[in-house]
């Protein structure tokens, strides 16, 4: 499965990552790449928990990028 993730750097230089389609699935890292690897682990754990509890897997969020002339 593919998931959209958001990564933002906070005021302390820590990178926070979240997966909007999996509520509460968040992680962080000292670098962008570390945050990316950590959120992958968090998503895997989230999915394992869903399966263990026979909960449905939320559908992926579809995303489009549009350009607005200024």
Backbone bond lengths (Angstrom), bond angles and torsions (degrees), N, CA, C in turn:
res aa  C-N    CA-C-N  psi(-1)  N-CA   C-N-CA  omega(-1)  CA-C   N-CA-C  phi
1 X - - - 1.452 - - 1.522 109.61 -
2 X 1.309 114.57 154.04 1.458 120.86 176.65 1.519 108.59 -112.81
3 X 1.330 116.15 138.53 1.447 122.02 178.46 1.520 109.57 -129.19
4 X 1.325 114.82 141.56 1.464 120.60 174.26 1.521 106.94 -83.50
5 X 1.320 116.52 134.53 1.450 120.78 176.20 1.521 109.55 -125.90
6 X 1.306 115.28 154.94 1.461 122.34 176.38 1.518 107.58 -116.68
7 X 1.328 116.32 133.30 1.461 121.36 176.80 1.512 107.86 -126.15
8 X 1.334 115.31 126.72 1.463 121.24 179.12 1.518 109.21 -132.66
9 X 1.311 115.52 143.31 1.460 120.79 175.77 1.527 108.22 -91.62
10 X 1.336 116.28 129.86 1.463 118.60 -179.87 1.530 110.49 -88.88
11 X 1.326 115.75 -179.70 1.472 121.11 -175.17 1.526 112.77 -65.22
12 X 1.340 117.78 -17.64 1.468 121.37 178.91 1.525 112.69 -95.47
13 X 1.334 116.90 2.65 1.461 120.81 179.63 1.513 114.20 85.87
14 X 1.337 117.82 7.60 1.458 122.30 177.41 1.530 107.84 -88.63
15 X 1.316 115.95 139.83 1.461 121.04 -179.71 1.524 109.27 -96.63
16 X 1.328 116.45 120.39 1.460 123.05 178.56 1.526 108.67 -100.52
17 X 1.329 115.84 135.00 1.465 121.19 -179.49 1.523 109.03 -124.78
18 X 1.325 115.87 141.01 1.462 120.04 176.12 1.520 109.91 -142.55
19 X 1.316 114.61 155.53 1.456 122.15 177.17 1.522 107.08 -114.85
20 X 1.340 118.86 100.80 1.464 121.72 -174.73 1.530 115.29 -57.41
21 X 1.309 118.39 -31.01 1.462 119.60 -177.71 1.530 112.61 -79.39
22 X 1.348 117.03 -8.70 1.464 121.44 176.79 1.524 107.62 -120.38
23 X 1.323 118.14 89.80 1.460 121.67 -174.84 1.527 113.04 -52.10
24 X 1.332 115.08 128.33 1.455 120.84 179.03 1.511 114.56 85.48
25 X 1.317 117.90 -1.85 1.464 121.24 179.81 1.523 108.43 -86.00
26 X 1.320 115.23 98.10 1.463 122.22 -177.43 1.519 109.75 -134.20
27 X 1.323 115.40 158.57 1.454 121.46 176.24 1.521 107.98 -158.00
28 X 1.319 116.15 -177.83 1.463 120.11 178.91 1.514 109.69 -154.93
29 X 1.328 115.29 173.01 1.456 120.85 177.11 1.510 110.40 -166.51
30 X 1.301 115.26 161.78 1.459 121.31 179.28 1.517 113.27 -72.89
31 X 1.339 116.27 -21.01 1.463 122.40 176.55 1.525 107.95 -131.31
32 X 1.314 115.30 165.71 1.470 120.03 177.68 1.533 110.21 -60.46
33 X 1.331 116.81 -44.07 1.465 120.19 -179.52 1.523 111.90 -65.18
34 X 1.337 117.37 -38.29 1.460 120.59 177.87 1.530 110.30 -64.90
35 X 1.320 116.98 -41.81 1.463 120.71 177.41 1.526 110.50 -62.62
36 X 1.316 117.02 -39.62 1.464 121.63 178.72 1.527 110.85 -62.65
37 X 1.322 117.16 -46.20 1.459 120.40 178.83 1.526 111.01 -65.15
38 X 1.327 116.80 -39.40 1.463 120.49 -179.43 1.521 112.20 -67.46
39 X 1.330 117.46 -37.86 1.469 119.05 179.05 1.533 110.17 -70.73
40 X 1.322 117.64 -32.21 1.471 120.09 174.67 1.525 109.86 -60.42
41 X 1.341 116.55 -44.48 1.464 120.72 177.98 1.533 110.58 -63.48
42 X 1.334 116.58 -41.46 1.461 121.04 -179.74 1.528 110.70 -63.93
43 X 1.334 117.27 -41.63 1.468 121.12 178.31 1.527 110.08 -63.54
44 X 1.324 116.60 -43.00 1.472 120.16 178.97 1.524 110.43 -60.27
45 X 1.323 117.37 -45.48 1.454 121.46 178.37 1.521 111.98 -63.44
46 X 1.319 116.23 -40.15 1.470 121.77 178.41 1.526 110.00 -60.93
47 X 1.340 115.80 -46.40 1.462 120.35 -178.76 1.529 110.87 -64.73
48 X 1.329 117.20 -40.06 1.468 120.55 178.05 1.525 110.40 -62.66
49 X 1.324 117.55 -39.40 1.459 121.55 178.58 1.530 111.16 -65.48
50 X 1.336 116.52 -41.55 1.470 119.91 177.40 1.526 110.62 -59.44
51 X 1.338 115.97 -46.54 1.463 120.29 -179.29 1.526 110.85 -63.90
52 X 1.333 116.96 -42.65 1.465 121.97 -178.36 1.531 111.29 -60.26
53 X 1.329 115.79 -36.61 1.461 120.70 -177.47 1.532 113.01 -97.88
54 X 1.332 116.20 10.07 1.473 121.99 -179.45 1.528 112.43 55.04
55 X 1.327 116.35 35.01 1.460 121.71 175.96 1.529 109.77 -89.17
56 X 1.327 117.87 148.35 1.471 119.98 -179.90 1.524 111.51 -69.90
57 X 1.307 115.50 149.82 1.472 121.58 175.99 1.521 107.42 -85.48
58 X 1.349 117.62 123.14 1.467 120.01 179.56 1.535 110.73 -62.27
59 X 1.329 116.82 145.88 1.467 119.29 178.00 1.523 110.61 -68.29
60 X 1.316 115.43 152.51 1.463 120.73 177.01 1.521 110.00 -66.58
61 X 1.309 116.35 150.55 1.456 122.24 176.11 1.529 107.87 -86.28
62 X 1.317 115.98 128.38 1.464 120.17 176.04 1.525 108.58 -85.07
63 X 1.305 116.31 140.58 1.461 120.60 -176.33 1.521 109.83 -132.95
64 X 1.291 115.19 140.10 1.462 122.48 174.89 1.519 108.06 -126.37
65 X 1.292 116.36 146.88 1.470 121.75 174.48 1.521 106.97 -111.08
66 X 1.312 115.82 126.96 1.461 119.89 179.36 1.526 108.74 -121.17
67 X 1.305 115.31 155.84 1.461 121.46 178.66 1.517 108.54 -111.53
68 X 1.323 115.45 132.30 1.458 122.10 179.24 1.534 106.96 -115.29
69 X 1.326 117.96 118.41 1.456 118.77 177.78 1.534 111.48 -67.45
70 X 1.289 115.93 139.27 1.469 119.98 178.84 1.509 111.00 -107.04
